[in-house]
Amino acid sequence: MPVINVDDLTDKDKLKMEVDQLKIEVKLERALVSKCCEEVRDYIEAGSAEDPLVKGIPEEKNPFKEKGGCVI
């Protein structure tokens, strides 16, 4: 797809591009934000039991646990 330099277009061409984009956008199916929020919340809650950021990592399975202390 060729790159179009908008500065080189006439005002008529710019307005035509804008109208074409709006025609594309008006055909998009929209969803209510409240419904989308419920779906996202349900998805997060469904996976929270296995999420290590929520429940934490057991000490015996933690690969980042310090193996030993430093003695000076």
mmJSON file of the N, C-alpha and C atoms, coordinates in Angstrom:
{"data_MODEL":{"atom_site":{
"group_PDB":["ATOM","ATOM","ATOM","ATOM","ATOM","ATOM","ATOM","ATOM","ATOM","ATOM","ATOM","ATOM","ATOM","ATOM","ATOM","ATOM","ATOM","ATOM","ATOM","ATOM","ATOM","ATOM","ATOM","ATOM","ATOM","ATOM","ATOM","ATOM","ATOM","ATOM","ATOM","ATOM","ATOM","ATOM","ATOM","ATOM","ATOM","ATOM","ATOM","ATOM","ATOM","ATOM","ATOM","ATOM","ATOM","ATOM","ATOM","ATOM","ATOM","ATOM","ATOM","ATOM","ATOM","ATOM","ATOM","ATOM","ATOM","ATOM","ATOM","ATOM","ATOM","ATOM","ATOM","ATOM","ATOM","ATOM","ATOM","ATOM","ATOM","ATOM","ATOM","ATOM","ATOM","ATOM","ATOM","ATOM","ATOM","ATOM","ATOM","ATOM","ATOM","ATOM","ATOM","ATOM","ATOM","ATOM","ATOM","ATOM","ATOM","ATOM","ATOM","ATOM","ATOM","ATOM","ATOM","ATOM","ATOM","ATOM","ATOM","ATOM","ATOM","ATOM","ATOM","ATOM","ATOM","ATOM","ATOM","ATOM","ATOM","ATOM","ATOM","ATOM","ATOM","ATOM","ATOM","ATOM","ATOM","ATOM","ATOM","ATOM","ATOM","ATOM","ATOM","ATOM","ATOM","ATOM","ATOM","ATOM","ATOM","ATOM","ATOM","ATOM","ATOM","ATOM","ATOM","ATOM","ATOM","ATOM","ATOM","ATOM","ATOM","ATOM","ATOM","ATOM","ATOM","ATOM","ATOM","ATOM","ATOM","ATOM","ATOM","ATOM","ATOM","ATOM","ATOM","ATOM","ATOM","ATOM","ATOM","ATOM","ATOM","ATOM","ATOM","ATOM","ATOM","ATOM","ATOM","ATOM","ATOM","ATOM","ATOM","ATOM","ATOM","ATOM","ATOM","ATOM","ATOM","ATOM","ATOM","ATOM","ATOM","ATOM","ATOM","ATOM","ATOM","ATOM","ATOM","ATOM","ATOM","ATOM","ATOM","ATOM","ATOM","ATOM","ATOM","ATOM","ATOM","ATOM","ATOM","ATOM","ATOM","ATOM","ATOM","ATOM","ATOM","ATOM","ATOM","ATOM","ATOM","ATOM","ATOM","ATOM","ATOM","ATOM","ATOM","ATOM"],
"id":[1,2,3,4,5,6,7,8,9,10,11,12,13,14,15,16,17,18,19,20,21,22,23,24,25,26,27,28,29,30,31,32,33,34,35,36,37,38,39,40,41,42,43,44,45,46,47,48,49,50,51,52,53,54,55,56,57,58,59,60,61,62,63,64,65,66,67,68,69,70,71,72,73,74,75,76,77,78,79,80,81,82,83,84,85,86,87,88,89,90,91,92,93,94,95,96,97,98,99,100,101,102,103,104,105,106,107,108,109,110,111,112,113,114,115,116,117,118,119,120,121,122,123,124,125,126,127,128,129,130,131,132,133,134,135,136,137,138,139,140,141,142,143,144,145,146,147,148,149,150,151,152,153,154,155,156,157,158,159,160,161,162,163,164,165,166,167,168,169,170,171,172,173,174,175,176,177,178,179,180,181,182,183,184,185,186,187,188,189,190,191,192,193,194,195,196,197,198,199,200,201,202,203,204,205,206,207,208,209,210,211,212,213,214,215,216],
"type_symbol":["N","C","C","N","C","C","N","C","C","N","C","C","N","C","C","N","C","C","N","C","C","N","C","C","N","C","C","N","C","C","N","C","C","N","C","C","N","C","C","N","C","C","N","C","C","N","C","C","N","C","C","N","C","C","N","C","C","N","C","C","N","C","C","N","C","C","N","C","C","N","C","C","N","C","C","N","C","C","N","C","C","N","C","C","N","C","C","N","C","C","N","C","C","N","C","C","N","C","C","N","C","C","N","C","C","N","C","C","N","C","C","N","C","C","N","C","C","N","C","C","N","C","C","N","C","C","N","C","C","N","C","C","N","C","C","N","C","C","N","C","C","N","C","C","N","C","C","N","C","C","N","C","C","N","C","C","N","C","C","N","C","C","N","C","C","N","C","C","N","C","C","N","C","C","N","C","C","N","C","C","N","C","C","N","C","C","N","C","C","N","C","C","N","C","C","N","C","C","N","C","C","N","C","C","N","C","C","N","C","C","N","C","C","N","C","C"],
"label_atom_id":["N","CA","C","N","CA","C","N","CA","C","N","CA","C","N","CA","C","N","CA","C","N","CA","C","N","CA","C","N","CA","C","N","CA","C","N","CA","C","N","CA","C","N","CA","C","N","CA","C","N","CA","C","N","CA","C","N","CA","C","N","CA","C","N","CA","C","N","CA","C","N","CA","C","N","CA","C","N","CA","C","N","CA","C","N","CA","C","N","CA","C","N","CA","C","N","CA","C","N","CA","C","N","CA","C","N","CA","C","N","CA","C","N","CA","C","N","CA","C","N","CA","C","N","CA","C","N","CA","C","N","CA","C","N","CA","C","N","CA","C","N","CA","C","N","CA","C","N","CA","C","N","CA","C","N","CA","C","N","CA","C","N","CA","C","N","CA","C","N","CA","C","N","CA","C","N","CA","C","N","CA","C","N","CA","C","N","CA","C","N","CA","C","N","CA","C","N","CA","C","N","CA","C","N","CA","C","N","CA","C","N","CA","C","N","CA","C","N","CA","C","N","CA","C","N","CA","C","N","CA","C","N","CA","C","N","CA","C","N","CA","C","N","CA","C","N","CA","C","N","CA","C"],
"label_alt_id":[null,null,null,null,null,null,null,null,null,null,null,null,null,null,null,null,null,null,null,null,null,null,null,null,null,null,null,null,null,null,null,null,null,null,null,null,null,null,null,null,null,null,null,null,null,null,null,null,null,null,null,null,null,null,null,null,null,null,null,null,null,null,null,null,null,null,null,null,null,null,null,null,null,null,null,null,null,null,null,null,null,null,null,null,null,null,null,null,null,null,null,null,null,null,null,null,null,null,null,null,null,null,null,null,null,null,null,null,null,null,null,null,null,null,null,null,null,null,null,null,null,null,null,null,null,null,null,null,null,null,null,null,null,null,null,null,null,null,null,null,null,null,null,null,null,null,null,null,null,null,null,null,null,null,null,null,null,null,null,null,null,null,null,null,null,null,null,null,null,null,null,null,null,null,null,null,null,null,null,null,null,null,null,null,null,null,null,null,null,null,null,null,null,null,null,null,null,null,null,null,null,null,null,null,null,null,null,null,null,null,null,null,null,null,null,null],
"label_comp_id":["MET","MET","MET","PRO","PRO","PRO","VAL","VAL","VAL","ILE","ILE","ILE","ASN","ASN","ASN","VAL","VAL","VAL","ASP","ASP","ASP","ASP","ASP","ASP","LEU","LEU","LEU","THR","THR","THR","ASP","ASP","ASP","LYS","LYS","LYS","ASP","ASP","ASP","LYS","LYS","LYS","LEU","LEU","LEU","LYS","LYS","LYS","MET","MET","MET","GLU","GLU","GLU","VAL","VAL","VAL","ASP","ASP","ASP","GLN","GLN","GLN","LEU","LEU","LEU","LYS","LYS","LYS","ILE","ILE","ILE","GLU","GLU","GLU","VAL","VAL","VAL","LYS","LYS","LYS","LEU","LEU","LEU","GLU","GLU","GLU","ARG","ARG","ARG","ALA","ALA","ALA","LEU","LEU","LEU","VAL","VAL","VAL","SER","SER","SER","LYS","LYS","LYS","CYS","CYS","CYS","CYS","CYS","CYS","GLU","GLU","GLU","GLU","GLU","GLU","VAL","VAL","VAL","ARG","ARG","ARG","ASP","ASP","ASP","TYR","TYR","TYR","ILE","ILE","ILE","GLU","GLU","GLU","ALA","ALA","ALA","GLY","GLY","GLY","SER","SER","SER","ALA","ALA","ALA","GLU","GLU","GLU","ASP","ASP","ASP","PRO","PRO","PRO","LEU","LEU","LEU","VAL","VAL","VAL","LYS","LYS","LYS","GLY","GLY","GLY","ILE","ILE","ILE","PRO","PRO","PRO","GLU","GLU","GLU","GLU","GLU","GLU","LYS","LYS","LYS","ASN","ASN","ASN","PRO","PRO","PRO","PHE","PHE","PHE","LYS","LYS","LYS","GLU","GLU","GLU","LYS","LYS","LYS","GLY","GLY","GLY","GLY","GLY","GLY","CYS","CYS","CYS","VAL","VAL","VAL","ILE","ILE","ILE"],
"label_asym_id":["A","A","A","A","A","A","A","A","A","A","A","A","A","A","A","A","A","A","A","A","A","A","A","A","A","A","A","A","A","A","A","A","A","A","A","A","A","A","A","A","A","A","A","A","A","A","A","A","A","A","A","A","A","A","A","A","A","A","A","A","A","A","A","A","A","A","A","A","A","A","A","A","A","A","A","A","A","A","A","A","A","A","A","A","A","A","A","A","A","A","A","A","A","A","A","A","A","A","A","A","A","A","A","A","A","A","A","A","A","A","A","A","A","A","A","A","A","A","A","A","A","A","A","A","A","A","A","A","A","A","A","A","A","A","A","A","A","A","A","A","A","A","A","A","A","A","A","A","A","A","A","A","A","A","A","A","A","A","A","A","A","A","A","A","A","A","A","A","A","A","A","A","A","A","A","A","A","A","A","A","A","A","A","A","A","A","A","A","A","A","A","A","A","A","A","A","A","A","A","A","A","A","A","A","A","A","A","A","A","A","A","A","A","A","A","A"],
"label_entity_id":["1","1","1","1","1","1","1","1","1","1","1","1","1","1","1","1","1","1","1","1","1","1","1","1","1","1","1","1","1","1","1","1","1","1","1","1","1","1","1","1","1","1","1","1","1","1","1","1","1","1","1","1","1","1","1","1","1","1","1","1","1","1","1","1","1","1","1","1","1","1","1","1","1","1","1","1","1","1","1","1","1","1","1","1","1","1","1","1","1","1","1","1","1","1","1","1","1","1","1","1","1","1","1","1","1","1","1","1","1","1","1","1","1","1","1","1","1","1","1","1","1","1","1","1","1","1","1","1","1","1","1","1","1","1","1","1","1","1","1","1","1","1","1","1","1","1","1","1","1","1","1","1","1","1","1","1","1","1","1","1","1","1","1","1","1","1","1","1","1","1","1","1","1","1","1","1","1","1","1","1","1","1","1","1","1","1","1","1","1","1","1","1","1","1","1","1","1","1","1","1","1","1","1","1","1","1","1","1","1","1","1","1","1","1","1","1"],
"label_seq_id":[1,1,1,2,2,2,3,3,3,4,4,4,5,5,5,6,6,6,7,7,7,8,8,8,9,9,9,10,10,10,11,11,11,12,12,12,13,13,13,14,14,14,15,15,15,16,16,16,17,17,17,18,18,18,19,19,19,20,20,20,21,21,21,22,22,22,23,23,23,24,24,24,25,25,25,26,26,26,27,27,27,28,28,28,29,29,29,30,30,30,31,31,31,32,32,32,33,33,33,34,34,34,35,35,35,36,36,36,37,37,37,38,38,38,39,39,39,40,40,40,41,41,41,42,42,42,43,43,43,44,44,44,45,45,45,46,46,46,47,47,47,48,48,48,49,49,49,50,50,50,51,51,51,52,52,52,53,53,53,54,54,54,55,55,55,56,56,56,57,57,57,58,58,58,59,59,59,60,60,60,61,61,61,62,62,62,63,63,63,64,64,64,65,65,65,66,66,66,67,67,67,68,68,68,69,69,69,70,70,70,71,71,71,72,72,72],
"pdbx_PDB_ins_code":[null,null,null,null,null,null,null,null,null,null,null,null,null,null,null,null,null,null,null,null,null,null,null,null,null,null,null,null,null,null,null,null,null,null,null,null,null,null,null,null,null,null,null,null,null,null,null,null,null,null,null,null,null,null,null,null,null,null,null,null,null,null,null,null,null,null,null,null,null,null,null,null,null,null,null,null,null,null,null,null,null,null,null,null,null,null,null,null,null,null,null,null,null,null,null,null,null,null,null,null,null,null,null,null,null,null,null,null,null,null,null,null,null,null,null,null,null,null,null,null,null,null,null,null,null,null,null,null,null,null,null,null,null,null,null,null,null,null,null,null,null,null,null,null,null,null,null,null,null,null,null,null,null,null,null,null,null,null,null,null,null,null,null,null,null,null,null,null,null,null,null,null,null,null,null,null,null,null,null,null,null,null,null,null,null,null,null,null,null,null,null,null,null,null,null,null,null,null,null,null,null,null,null,null,null,null,null,null,null,null,null,null,null,null,null,null],
"Cartn_x":[0.845,0.0,0.9,0.716,1.585,1.301,2.333,2.199,1.739,0.732,0.179,0.618,1.239,1.611,0.41,-0.203,-1.432,-1.183,0.021,0.321,0.249,0.461,0.445,-0.955,-1.953,-3.314,-4.05,-5.015,-5.869,-6.904,-7.54,-8.579,-9.708,-10.031,-11.094,-10.703,-9.45,-8.986,-8.984,-8.571,-8.564,-9.985,-10.928,-12.314,-12.903,-12.526,-13.003,-12.467,-11.193,-10.615,-11.332,-11.645,-12.339,-13.737,-14.454,-15.794,-15.716,-14.74,-14.571,-14.319,-13.465,-13.183,-14.438,-15.213,-16.448,-17.459,-17.502,-18.394,-17.985,-16.691,-16.194,-16.574,-16.354,-16.6,-18.079,-18.972,-20.395,-20.902,-20.202,-20.61,-20.14,-19.239,-18.718,-19.809,-19.8,-20.75,-20.245,-21.086,-20.696,-21.271,-20.583,-21.053,-21.144,-22.078,-22.217,-21.016,-20.511,-19.371,-19.712,-20.929,-21.323,-21.264,-21.665,-21.612,-20.169,-19.345,-17.931,-17.22,-17.544,-16.93,-17.303,-18.545,-18.984,-18.217,-18.045,-17.33,-15.866,-15.233,-13.834,-13.712,-14.634,-14.61,-14.779,-15.736,-15.96,-14.734,-14.082,-12.877,-11.755,-11.587,-10.532,-10.821,-12.064,-12.428,-12.311,-12.574,-12.48,-11.03,-10.082,-8.684,-7.924,-8.576,-7.859,-7.357,-7.981,-7.534,-6.147,-5.816,-4.512,-3.521,-3.914,-3.065,-2.037,-0.74,0.278,0.386,-0.059,-0.02,-1.091,-2.16,-3.234,-2.983,-2.685,-2.554,-1.115,-0.158,1.241,1.839,3.153,3.887,4.317,4.072,4.527,6.052,6.529,7.97,8.786,8.291,9.068,9.132,8.214,8.213,8.71,9.126,9.564,10.998,11.205,12.557,13.4,12.797,13.521,13.839,13.497,13.764,15.273,15.728,17.16,17.547,18.625,19.069,19.817,20.512,21.256,21.554,21.91,22.182,23.675,23.99,25.355,25.87,27.023,27.598,28.918,29.048,30.302,31.052],
"Cartn_y":[-1.162,0.0,1.238,2.124,3.302,4.285,4.978,5.984,7.281,7.909,9.148,10.301,11.29,12.497,13.433,13.638,14.411,15.875,16.365,17.76,18.029,16.999,17.163,17.085,16.73,16.581,17.918,18.017,19.202,19.078,20.174,20.147,19.198,19.164,18.267,16.807,16.455,15.079,14.713,15.651,15.402,15.146,15.978,15.808,14.496,14.093,12.818,11.653,11.737,10.685,10.612,11.775,11.801,11.197,11.533,10.985,9.471,9.013,7.567,6.851,7.448,6.846,6.81,7.86,7.898,6.871,6.644,5.611,4.229,3.993,2.705,2.565,3.638,3.587,3.433,4.002,3.918,2.48,1.655,0.26,-0.66,-0.174,-0.998,-1.305,-2.533,-2.915,-2.398,-1.726,-1.131,-1.948,-1.897,-2.604,-1.603,-1.84,-0.977,-1.161,-0.058,-0.111,-0.919,-0.773,-1.502,-3.011,-3.481,-4.908,-5.369,-4.582,-4.937,-4.997,-4.06,-4.049,-5.305,-5.72,-6.944,-8.148,-8.227,-9.354,-9.369,-8.213,-8.129,-8.531,-8.037,-8.382,-9.894,-10.493,-11.938,-12.724,-12.273,-12.941,-12.876,-11.719,-11.557,-12.411,-12.395,-13.175,-14.671,-15.114,-16.541,-17.022,-16.174,-16.588,-16.195,-15.542,-15.037,-16.15,-17.32,-18.415,-18.918,-18.856,-19.343,-18.209,-16.975,-15.826,-15.626,-15.776,-15.61,-14.172,-13.201,-11.826,-11.566,-12.373,-12.195,-13.033,-14.311,-15.188,-15.382,-14.985,-15.105,-16.438,-16.528,-17.737,-18.448,-19.752,-20.482,-20.388,-20.282,-20.132,-21.256,-22.496,-23.625,-23.614,-22.892,-22.844,-21.505,-20.61,-19.286,-19.347,-19.156,-19.218,-17.996,-16.948,-15.723,-15.6,-16.615,-16.597,-16.632,-15.856,-15.859,-17.21,-17.751,-19.089,-19.042,-17.985,-17.877,-16.414,-16.148,-14.779,-14.46,-13.21,-12.755,-12.498,-13.072,-12.907,-12.163,-11.093,-10.32,-10.465],
"Cartn_z":[0.0,0.0,0.0,-0.943,-1.017,0.113,0.515,1.56,0.914,1.523,0.98,1.866,1.258,1.988,1.972,3.114,3.211,2.835,3.064,2.742,1.24,0.431,-1.019,-1.613,-0.806,-1.316,-1.317,-2.195,-2.204,-1.097,-0.775,0.261,-0.12,-1.386,-1.857,-1.632,-1.931,-1.717,-0.235,0.609,2.056,2.563,2.102,2.542,2.03,0.811,0.267,1.092,1.472,2.312,3.653,4.223,5.51,5.394,4.335,4.118,3.917,3.152,2.943,4.267,5.127,6.426,7.29,7.272,8.056,7.557,6.25,5.698,6.202,6.313,6.828,8.303,9.066,10.511,10.851,10.03,10.337,10.192,9.43,9.228,10.354,11.212,12.295,13.318,13.796,14.834,16.173,16.889,18.163,19.315,20.437,21.629,22.779,23.667,24.834,25.755,26.275,27.175,28.425,28.925,30.135,29.908,28.718,28.413,28.275,27.61,27.446,28.798,29.68,31.012,31.797,31.687,32.372,31.842,30.519,29.92,30.349,30.395,30.825,32.291,33.132,34.551,34.745,34.019,34.135,33.688,32.62,32.12,33.157,33.763,34.765,35.993,36.449,37.628,37.369,36.142,35.819,35.887,35.553,35.564,36.805,37.745,38.916,39.833,39.809,40.681,40.28,38.983,38.528,38.286,38.538,38.243,39.353,39.035,40.071,40.575,39.809,40.282,41.332,41.321,42.288,43.534,43.352,44.519,44.975,44.17,44.562,44.128,44.227,43.842,45.122,45.231,46.422,46.549,47.763,48.004,47.378,47.414,46.876,45.35,44.682,43.218,42.676,43.535,43.118,42.594,41.276,40.731,41.102,41.629,41.948,43.436,44.208,45.635,45.868,46.831,47.136,47.704,47.167,47.577,48.911,49.146,50.391,50.693,51.907,52.28,52.14,52.239,52.133,53.547,53.867,55.193,55.04,55.835,55.771,57.058],
"occupancy":[1.0,1.0,1.0,1.0,1.0,1.0,1.0,1.0,1.0,1.0,1.0,1.0,1.0,1.0,1.0,1.0,1.0,1.0,1.0,1.0,1.0,1.0,1.0,1.0,1.0,1.0,1.0,1.0,1.0,1.0,1.0,1.0,1.0,1.0,1.0,1.0,1.0,1.0,1.0,1.0,1.0,1.0,1.0,1.0,1.0,1.0,1.0,1.0,1.0,1.0,1.0,1.0,1.0,1.0,1.0,1.0,1.0,1.0,1.0,1.0,1.0,1.0,1.0,1.0,1.0,1.0,1.0,1.0,1.0,1.0,1.0,1.0,1.0,1.0,1.0,1.0,1.0,1.0,1.0,1.0,1.0,1.0,1.0,1.0,1.0,1.0,1.0,1.0,1.0,1.0,1.0,1.0,1.0,1.0,1.0,1.0,1.0,1.0,1.0,1.0,1.0,1.0,1.0,1.0,1.0,1.0,1.0,1.0,1.0,1.0,1.0,1.0,1.0,1.0,1.0,1.0,1.0,1.0,1.0,1.0,1.0,1.0,1.0,1.0,1.0,1.0,1.0,1.0,1.0,1.0,1.0,1.0,1.0,1.0,1.0,1.0,1.0,1.0,1.0,1.0,1.0,1.0,1.0,1.0,1.0,1.0,1.0,1.0,1.0,1.0,1.0,1.0,1.0,1.0,1.0,1.0,1.0,1.0,1.0,1.0,1.0,1.0,1.0,1.0,1.0,1.0,1.0,1.0,1.0,1.0,1.0,1.0,1.0,1.0,1.0,1.0,1.0,1.0,1.0,1.0,1.0,1.0,1.0,1.0,1.0,1.0,1.0,1.0,1.0,1.0,1.0,1.0,1.0,1.0,1.0,1.0,1.0,1.0,1.0,1.0,1.0,1.0,1.0,1.0,1.0,1.0,1.0,1.0,1.0,1.0,1.0,1.0,1.0,1.0,1.0,1.0],
"B_iso_or_equiv":[0.0,0.0,0.0,0.0,0.0,0.0,0.0,0.0,0.0,0.0,0.0,0.0,0.0,0.0,0.0,0.0,0.0,0.0,0.0,0.0,0.0,0.0,0.0,0.0,0.0,0.0,0.0,0.0,0.0,0.0,0.0,0.0,0.0,0.0,0.0,0.0,0.0,0.0,0.0,0.0,0.0,0.0,0.0,0.0,0.0,0.0,0.0,0.0,0.0,0.0,0.0,0.0,0.0,0.0,0.0,0.0,0.0,0.0,0.0,0.0,0.0,0.0,0.0,0.0,0.0,0.0,0.0,0.0,0.0,0.0,0.0,0.0,0.0,0.0,0.0,0.0,0.0,0.0,0.0,0.0,0.0,0.0,0.0,0.0,0.0,0.0,0.0,0.0,0.0,0.0,0.0,0.0,0.0,0.0,0.0,0.0,0.0,0.0,0.0,0.0,0.0,0.0,0.0,0.0,0.0,0.0,0.0,0.0,0.0,0.0,0.0,0.0,0.0,0.0,0.0,0.0,0.0,0.0,0.0,0.0,0.0,0.0,0.0,0.0,0.0,0.0,0.0,0.0,0.0,0.0,0.0,0.0,0.0,0.0,0.0,0.0,0.0,0.0,0.0,0.0,0.0,0.0,0.0,0.0,0.0,0.0,0.0,0.0,0.0,0.0,0.0,0.0,0.0,0.0,0.0,0.0,0.0,0.0,0.0,0.0,0.0,0.0,0.0,0.0,0.0,0.0,0.0,0.0,0.0,0.0,0.0,0.0,0.0,0.0,0.0,0.0,0.0,0.0,0.0,0.0,0.0,0.0,0.0,0.0,0.0,0.0,0.0,0.0,0.0,0.0,0.0,0.0,0.0,0.0,0.0,0.0,0.0,0.0,0.0,0.0,0.0,0.0,0.0,0.0,0.0,0.0,0.0,0.0,0.0,0.0,0.0,0.0,0.0,0.0,0.0,0.0],
"pdbx_formal_charge":[null,null,null,null,null,null,null,null,null,null,null,null,null,null,null,null,null,null,null,null,null,null,null,null,null,null,null,null,null,null,null,null,null,null,null,null,null,null,null,null,null,null,null,null,null,null,null,null,null,null,null,null,null,null,null,null,null,null,null,null,null,null,null,null,null,null,null,null,null,null,null,null,null,null,null,null,null,null,null,null,null,null,null,null,null,null,null,null,null,null,null,null,null,null,null,null,null,null,null,null,null,null,null,null,null,null,null,null,null,null,null,null,null,null,null,null,null,null,null,null,null,null,null,null,null,null,null,null,null,null,null,null,null,null,null,null,null,null,null,null,null,null,null,null,null,null,null,null,null,null,null,null,null,null,null,null,null,null,null,null,null,null,null,null,null,null,null,null,null,null,null,null,null,null,null,null,null,null,null,null,null,null,null,null,null,null,null,null,null,null,null,null,null,null,null,null,null,null,null,null,null,null,null,null,null,null,null,null,null,null,null,null,null,null,null,null],
"auth_seq_id":[1,1,1,2,2,2,3,3,3,4,4,4,5,5,5,6,6,6,7,7,7,8,8,8,9,9,9,10,10,10,11,11,11,12,12,12,13,13,13,14,14,14,15,15,15,16,16,16,17,17,17,18,18,18,19,19,19,20,20,20,21,21,21,22,22,22,23,23,23,24,24,24,25,25,25,26,26,26,27,27,27,28,28,28,29,29,29,30,30,30,31,31,31,32,32,32,33,33,33,34,34,34,35,35,35,36,36,36,37,37,37,38,38,38,39,39,39,40,40,40,41,41,41,42,42,42,43,43,43,44,44,44,45,45,45,46,46,46,47,47,47,48,48,48,49,49,49,50,50,50,51,51,51,52,52,52,53,53,53,54,54,54,55,55,55,56,56,56,57,57,57,58,58,58,59,59,59,60,60,60,61,61,61,62,62,62,63,63,63,64,64,64,65,65,65,66,66,66,67,67,67,68,68,68,69,69,69,70,70,70,71,71,71,72,72,72],
"auth_comp_id":["MET","MET","MET","PRO","PRO","PRO","VAL","VAL","VAL","ILE","ILE","ILE","ASN","ASN","ASN","VAL","VAL","VAL","ASP","ASP","ASP","ASP","ASP","ASP","LEU","LEU","LEU","THR","THR","THR","ASP","ASP","ASP","LYS","LYS","LYS","ASP","ASP","ASP","LYS","LYS","LYS","LEU","LEU","LEU","LYS","LYS","LYS","MET","MET","MET","GLU","GLU","GLU","VAL","VAL","VAL","ASP","ASP","ASP","GLN","GLN","GLN","LEU","LEU","LEU","LYS","LYS","LYS","ILE","ILE","ILE","GLU","GLU","GLU","VAL","VAL","VAL","LYS","LYS","LYS","LEU","LEU","LEU","GLU","GLU","GLU","ARG","ARG","ARG","ALA","ALA","ALA","LEU","LEU","LEU","VAL","VAL","VAL","SER","SER","SER","LYS","LYS","LYS","CYS","CYS","CYS","CYS","CYS","CYS","GLU","GLU","GLU","GLU","GLU","GLU","VAL","VAL","VAL","ARG","ARG","ARG","ASP","ASP","ASP","TYR","TYR","TYR","ILE","ILE","ILE","GLU","GLU","GLU","ALA","ALA","ALA","GLY","GLY","GLY","SER","SER","SER","ALA","ALA","ALA","GLU","GLU","GLU","ASP","ASP","ASP","PRO","PRO","PRO","LEU","LEU","LEU","VAL","VAL","VAL","LYS","LYS","LYS","GLY","GLY","GLY","ILE","ILE","ILE","PRO","PRO","PRO","GLU","GLU","GLU","GLU","GLU","GLU","LYS","LYS","LYS","ASN","ASN","ASN","PRO","PRO","PRO","PHE","PHE","PHE","LYS","LYS","LYS","GLU","GLU","GLU","LYS","LYS","LYS","GLY","GLY","GLY","GLY","GLY","GLY","CYS","CYS","CYS","VAL","VAL","VAL","ILE","ILE","ILE"],
"auth_asym_id":["A","A","A","A","A","A","A","A","A","A","A","A","A","A","A","A","A","A","A","A","A","A","A","A","A","A","A","A","A","A","A","A","A","A","A","A","A","A","A","A","A","A","A","A","A","A","A","A","A","A","A","A","A","A","A","A","A","A","A","A","A","A","A","A","A","A","A","A","A","A","A","A","A","A","A","A","A","A","A","A","A","A","A","A","A","A","A","A","A","A","A","A","A","A","A","A","A","A","A","A","A","A","A","A","A","A","A","A","A","A","A","A","A","A","A","A","A","A","A","A","A","A","A","A","A","A","A","A","A","A","A","A","A","A","A","A","A","A","A","A","A","A","A","A","A","A","A","A","A","A","A","A","A","A","A","A","A","A","A","A","A","A","A","A","A","A","A","A","A","A","A","A","A","A","A","A","A","A","A","A","A","A","A","A","A","A","A","A","A","A","A","A","A","A","A","A","A","A","A","A","A","A","A","A","A","A","A","A","A","A","A","A","A","A","A","A"],
"auth_atom_id":["N","CA","C","N","CA","C","N","CA","C","N","CA","C","N","CA","C","N","CA","C","N","CA","C","N","CA","C","N","CA","C","N","CA","C","N","CA","C","N","CA","C","N","CA","C","N","CA","C","N","CA","C","N","CA","C","N","CA","C","N","CA","C","N","CA","C","N","CA","C","N","CA","C","N","CA","C","N","CA","C","N","CA","C","N","CA","C","N","CA","C","N","CA","C","N","CA","C","N","CA","C","N","CA","C","N","CA","C","N","CA","C","N","CA","C","N","CA","C","N","CA","C","N","CA","C","N","CA","C","N","CA","C","N","CA","C","N","CA","C","N","CA","C","N","CA","C","N","CA","C","N","CA","C","N","CA","C","N","CA","C","N","CA","C","N","CA","C","N","CA","C","N","CA","C","N","CA","C","N","CA","C","N","CA","C","N","CA","C","N","CA","C","N","CA","C","N","CA","C","N","CA","C","N","CA","C","N","CA","C","N","CA","C","N","CA","C","N","CA","C","N","CA","C","N","CA","C","N","CA","C","N","CA","C","N","CA","C","N","CA","C","N","CA","C","N","CA","C","N","CA","C"],
"pdbx_PDB_model_num":[1,1,1,1,1,1,1,1,1,1,1,1,1,1,1,1,1,1,1,1,1,1,1,1,1,1,1,1,1,1,1,1,1,1,1,1,1,1,1,1,1,1,1,1,1,1,1,1,1,1,1,1,1,1,1,1,1,1,1,1,1,1,1,1,1,1,1,1,1,1,1,1,1,1,1,1,1,1,1,1,1,1,1,1,1,1,1,1,1,1,1,1,1,1,1,1,1,1,1,1,1,1,1,1,1,1,1,1,1,1,1,1,1,1,1,1,1,1,1,1,1,1,1,1,1,1,1,1,1,1,1,1,1,1,1,1,1,1,1,1,1,1,1,1,1,1,1,1,1,1,1,1,1,1,1,1,1,1,1,1,1,1,1,1,1,1,1,1,1,1,1,1,1,1,1,1,1,1,1,1,1,1,1,1,1,1,1,1,1,1,1,1,1,1,1,1,1,1,1,1,1,1,1,1,1,1,1,1,1,1,1,1,1,1,1,1]
}}}
